[in-house]
Amino acid sequence: MTQQPRDIRNIAIIAHVDHGKTTLVDAMLRQSGTFRDNQQVRDRVMDSMDLERERGITIMAKNTAVRYRDVKINIVDTPGHADFGGEVERVLKMVDGVMLLVDAAEGCLPQTRFVLRKALEARLPAIAVVNKIDRHDARPAEVVDEIYELFLDLDATNEQIEFPILYSISRAGMAKKHLTDHSEDLRPLFDQIVETIPAPQALRADSLQLLVVNLDYNDYVGRLAIGRIFSGELAIGDQVVVVKRGGSIKKVRISQLYVFEGLKREPVDRAGLGEIVALAGIEDIEIGDTITSADNPHPLPVIAVDEPTISMIHRIARPI
């Protein structure tokens, strides 16, 4: 059965290196029932690349999804470096809000600033989570003031500055609304996500619109196009068109369609508005392409990405 848009929340998590982002996602996966009680699961499951696991950083954006009551929460893990700005831009196209995770001792650091600025420019609502409140040097009240200062410095709107604040210990899988509250799990955080992050809204009613924001590869099915459905719905067997960056159009038929459940891609027959999906079997598809209705094509704007933060010039050294 196709998930209804009102029962979907799409959220990105923003945090500086080692502020507990991936550990929190681990806890959300466990508490949502994604893993069996007796299942052996390695820590930091979303750090899938060798370099990421070695250094504890996120380079490539990854998707996962959890179920809380009747709501599906699609979670996108964002890179924390300005050097991966292209990844950040694409991630924020897929979500309707962000969670800002800040260490209760270290406070707001530069990598937090870059990604949050992009989120605020996109007019996304935010939830602030002060993490690691069990540290001996934790200073949660001061860190909350720092978060407010950061939002003001980044020209947040009046609506954005009224963000909810939670306190957490990601390693213990616990979150609470007030420091004096008693909590043993992440239910306060799940409830806040459902309340604060808006359900997806269709951009138009007369056409399918799916923007390709990421690519992956599978040994069995080949190239995978990952994107969000902004309008309409998609089903196996549908004939659609791919609109390329230059405006050229190519007709294709949907043969393989997946949604994210936990850390897996699950095959489905149909997916609707707001869902984040993966498509296989479409040759030459690229980031920024739009998949839209063949009989009424309406491409989405191409993703605008900042220029790289570093440029290099390579020259051949001449012998002296």
Disulfide bonds with the S-S distance in Angstrom:
none
